[in-house]
Amino acid sequence: MPIFNIPNVKISGIASSVPVKVMDNNDYNFGTESEKQLFIKTVGIRYRRIAEKGTTASDLCIAAANKLMEQIGWERSEIKILIFISQTPDYQIPFTASIIQDKLSLTKDCMAFDINLGCSGYVYGLSIAASLLNSLSAGKALLLVGDCSSHCISTNDKSVTPLFSDAGSATALEKKEGETMSFNLQTDGNEFDDIIIQDGGMKSPFSSDSLLYKEIEPGINRAAINMSLDGLKIFNFALREIPGNVNNLLAHSIIDVAEIETAFFHQANLLMNESIRKKLKINADKVPYSLYEFGNTSSASIPITICNKLHNKETKPKTVLLCGFGVGLSWGSAIADLSSAKILPIIEV
């Protein structure tokens, strides 16, 4: 099990952005009024943020990055690492980080690359950015994480549409002696198709048939280029794997669960997350949510929740648990310190 520490790197700031367009699940025709209210109560999602056609995850991340660099006073020439994590890139070719590097006016001596990850992407991305930064003699890193999942969803699919929102984020990392972040990262590709878009890749290329809508069951109509999700399998996976992953990380870090000041989980589903929280025996007041206001923002859900919870707090938590899980199947947890980080209010684009 890959549990490891990364020394001498800290999180200096986090910014998140969402589209200005708001959709209310009360207005989505996917059931009776009582069924809608039960969904909102159990899954926890009422409002979703939806990007207009042509707005991409990189646009949202760039907005967050520009605001963050302005607020923390970074010079763009200092940034030597740029990582963009998303399942909704601008193009198949070229990679989106190269476009972002130019739009952010970063120097040519900045390494830039994409990573295709979803719900666990923020935790994985922190580990990669911190590892690379720790190996450099000087410089700073920008981790951009976001998705526009709404562009991949059939609005006639009640099993997916009420869940997902669009968002982007930017996290600034820099070297600091004495700081330590700890990680536990895991994967199980045996259930890769629990969340999937069947067509459009090299295994099943796009064709005219990819656009044909099929009724899977009443209320669930989608084409092969739309996302499908097996909610029950994901629920069972999360309850089976996440508590052990977190407990092993805490044991490695010699941290008792009571010492966690705040725990930021991927915003998947209120009932699922609460079941995980209870298994871990973390007090409810230590686990904030952004589900009701922003829905499931995929890879950006952890930074969205951090900004939603901490942007107006003078004192920020030092011992923080971060945990992402989902598509792949992929999951991971981290222990980090946010006490000196600049946390911005959520930006509307």
Secondary structure as UniProt FT lines:
FT   STRAND          3..18
FT   STRAND          22..24
FT   HELIX           25..27
FT   HELIX           33..43
FT   STRAND          47..49
FT   TURN            53..54
FT   HELIX           57..72
FT   HELIX           76..78
FT   STRAND          79..85
FT   HELIX           96..103
FT   TURN            104..105
FT   TURN            108..109
FT   STRAND          111..115
FT   TURN            119..120
FT   HELIX           121..135
FT   STRAND          140..148
FT   HELIX           149..152
FT   TURN            155..156
FT   TURN            158..163
FT   STRAND          166..187
FT   HELIX           189..194
FT   STRAND          195..197
FT   HELIX           208..211
FT   STRAND          214..217
FT   TURN            218..219
FT   STRAND          220..222
FT   TURN            224..225
FT   STRAND          227..229
FT   HELIX           231..253
FT   HELIX           257..259
FT   STRAND          262..265
FT   HELIX           270..280
FT   HELIX           284..286
FT   HELIX           291..294
FT   HELIX           298..300
FT   HELIX           301..310
FT   TURN            311..312
FT   STRAND          320..326
FT   TURN            327..329
FT   STRAND          330..336
FT   TURN            339..340
FT   STRAND          342..343
FT   STRAND          347..348
//
